[in-house]
């Protein structure tokens, strides 16, 4: 992991410690224990690699399992589906309110309402996103440290989707692919074109 990601994990352990009044070392051991148990699970040969990482229990969905082991009750949080529903409900409600307001100012009829509905939706999306950007703290994305190159276990393929119309397009794409490769020469990093039919 990168140093910033390690710091984020440490800060999360501090935050949990303040909240639960439990030692940071104990919390770290329990999170490591959860990850190790998942990694050593012999009964399930299809062990989820994500759940075998300590970060899953600190900054991802596994945090609820960590709180369960620490015997700390947390307030119910909205799941992803509920968040999407609330977001869409907020946008649609605000859109209708704006559209009704504008159409009543101009002339209250169905066609005026439909005409201002699309611009109203754009305005309401901008308003909701602005409000959310002020309320919700961004969630950091953990990063792996590849400053010494990409190891074989994390081999990566960069896929460039394309539509090939003619022979010139193929030549142009191959030149671009060569430039990408020469600019990013690293072991276990591959480039390919994905042709759409």
Secondary structure, 3 states (H helix, E strand, C coil): CCHHHHHHHHHHHHHHHHHHCCCHHHHHHHHHHHHHHHHCCCCCCCCCCHHHCHHHHHHCCCHHHHHHHCCCCCCCCCCHHHHHHHHHHHHHHHHHHHHHHHHHHHCCCHHHHHHHHHHHHHHHHHHHHHHHHHHCCCCCCCCCCCCCCCCHHHCEEEEEEECCCCHHHHHHHHHHHHHHHHHCCCCCEEEEEEECC
